[in-house]
């Protein structure tokens, strides 16, 4: 196993020799902002896998392989974002409520989203799967790679943490009913 200084020197040599080529590869396939992120991520991966990265000229094809994966990942993310925007854009907006109700509701939504942002990523993910994606506990378990019981516990804990973060400890549980009116746990 090489020393950290030797690994840094190896990465520096590879970066200096091949960054432009990797960057051009990414820019030919992605918009500029995404391409810059993908090119940077290639060298993050190179650092993490420095021991596996070939030396010399063999490094460039290896880096292209990593770049190919990063470009693919960036494209998937862009497609998901477009899909989400389309989904959100297609939601019906009601104007039955007066402006006061709309302002209060929007404020509450903003507070809830801010509280969600304070949670650990794992808690955010389980709540988003439950509420945004409207997945059942069995489906969440499949996504997370755990048992249904574990998914149920993770969901309940995340919801408790969200209520606490939003200052709603005594409020009724958010998302205790699915859109179809099923109670949590029946779904």
C-alpha positions in Angstrom: 0.0 0.0 0.0 1.5 3.3 -1.0 1.8 6.2 1.4 -0.7 9.1 1.3 2.0 11.4 -0.1 2.7 8.9 -2.9 -1.0 8.7 -3.6 -1.4 12.4 -3.7 1.6 12.7 -6.1 0.0 10.0 -8.3 -3.3 11.8 -8.4 -1.6 15.1 -9.1 0.3 13.6 -12.1 -2.9 12.0 -13.4 -4.9 15.2 -12.9 -2.3 17.4 -14.6 -2.0 15.0 -17.5 -5.6 14.2 -18.1 -8.0 16.7 -16.6 -8.4 18.6 -19.9 -9.2 15.4 -21.7 -11.7 14.3 -19.1 -13.3 17.8 -19.0 -13.7 17.8 -22.8 -15.2 14.4 -22.7 -17.8 15.6 -20.2 -18.5 18.9 -21.9 -19.2 17.1 -25.2 -22.0 15.1 -23.5 -23.5 17.4 -20.8 -24.4 21.1 -20.3 -21.5 23.1 -18.9 -22.5 23.1 -15.2 -23.2 19.4 -15.2 -20.1 18.7 -17.2 -17.9 20.6 -14.7 -19.5 18.7 -11.8 -19.0 15.3 -13.6 -15.4 16.1 -14.4 -14.7 17.0 -10.8 -16.5 13.8 -9.6 -14.2 11.7 -11.9 -11.2 12.8 -9.9 -13.0 12.3 -6.6 -13.6 8.7 -7.6 -9.9 8.5 -8.8 -8.8 9.6 -5.3 -11.1 7.1 -3.6 -9.8 4.3 -5.9 -6.3 5.5 -6.2 -4.9 2.0 -5.6 -6.9 0.5 -8.4 -6.2 3.3 -10.9 -3.6 2.3 -13.5 -0.4 4.3 -13.8 0.9 6.2 -16.9 -1.1 6.3 -20.1 -3.4 3.5 -19.0 -5.0 5.9 -16.6 -6.8 7.9 -19.3 -9.0 5.1 -20.5 -9.7 4.2 -16.9 -10.7 7.8 -16.3 -12.9 7.8 -19.4 -14.7 4.8 -17.9 -15.3 6.7 -14.7 -16.4 9.7 -16.7 -18.8 7.6 -18.7 -20.5 6.5 -15.5 -20.6 10.1 -14.1 -22.1 11.4 -17.4 -24.7 8.7 -17.2 -25.5 9.5 -13.6 -25.8 13.2 -14.4 -28.2 12.4 -17.3 -30.3 10.3 -15.0 -30.5 13.1 -12.4 -31.5 15.6 -15.1 -34.3 13.2 -16.3 -35.5 12.8 -12.8 -35.6 16.5 -12.2 -37.5 17.1 -15.5 -40.0 14.4 -14.5 -40.4 15.9 -11.1 -41.0 19.3 -12.5 -43.5 17.9 -14.9 -45.2 16.1 -12.1 -45.3 19.2 -10.0 -46.4 21.4 -12.9 -49.3 19.2 -13.6 -50.8 19.3 -10.1 -54.1 21.1 -9.9 -54.1 24.4 -8.1 -57.3 25.3 -6.2 -58.3 28.9 -5.8 -61.3 28.2 -3.5 -59.5 29.4 -0.4 -59.1 33.1 0.4 -55.7 34.7 0.2 -55.3 34.6 4.0 -55.6 30.8 4.0 -53.2 30.4 1.1 -50.6 32.6 2.8 -50.9 30.6 6.1 -50.8 27.3 4.2 -47.7 28.3 2.2 -46.0 29.5 5.3 -46.7 26.2 7.0 -45.4 24.3 4.0 -42.2 26.4 4.0 -41.7 25.7 7.7 -42.3 22.0 7.2 -39.8 21.9 4.3 -37.2 23.8 6.3 -37.7 21.3 9.2 -37.3 18.4 6.7 -34.0 20.0 5.6 -32.7 19.7 9.1 -33.2 16.0 9.3 -30.5 13.4 8.5 -30.5 12.4 4.8 -31.7 8.9 5.7 -34.8 10.4 7.5 -35.4 12.8 4.6 -35.3 9.9 2.1 -37.7 7.7 4.0 -40.2 10.6 4.3 -39.9 11.5 0.7 -40.4 8.0 -0.4 -43.5 7.8 1.8 -45.1 11.2 1.0 -43.7 12.4 -2.4 -43.5 9.0 -4.1 -46.5 7.6 -2.2 -44.8 4.2 -1.6 -46.2 1.6 0.7 -44.1 0.4 3.6 -43.3 -2.8 1.6 -42.2 -0.7 -1.4 -40.0 1.5 0.9 -38.5 -1.6 2.4 -37.6 -2.8 -1.1 -36.0 0.5 -2.0 -34.0 0.7 1.2 -33.1 -3.0 1.2 -34.6 -3.7 4.6 -37.5 -5.6 6.1 -41.0 -4.1 6.1 -40.8 -3.9 9.9 -37.6 -1.9 9.7 -39.1 0.4 7.1 -42.1 0.9 9.4 -39.8 1.8 12.3 -37.6 4.1 10.2 -40.7 5.9 8.8 -42.1 6.3 12.3 -38.8 7.6 13.7 -38.3 10.0 10.8 -41.8 11.3 11.2 -41.3 11.8 14.9 -38.1 13.7 14.2 -39.8 15.8 11.6 -42.6 16.8 14.0 -40.1 17.7 16.7 -38.0 19.8 14.2 -41.2 21.5 13.0 -42.4 22.2 16.6 -45.4 20.0 16.0 -44.9 17.4 18.8 -48.6 17.4 19.7 -50.0 17.8 16.2 -51.7 15.0 14.3 -49.2 12.9 12.3 -48.4 14.1 8.9 -48.9 11.5 6.3 -50.8 9.1 8.6 -53.2 8.6 5.7 -52.2 7.9 2.2 -53.8 9.7 -0.7 -56.3 6.8 -0.9 -57.3 7.3 2.7 -55.6 4.2 4.0 -54.0 4.6 7.4 -50.2 4.1 7.7 -49.5 0.5 8.2 -52.4 -0.7 6.1 -50.8 0.2 2.9 
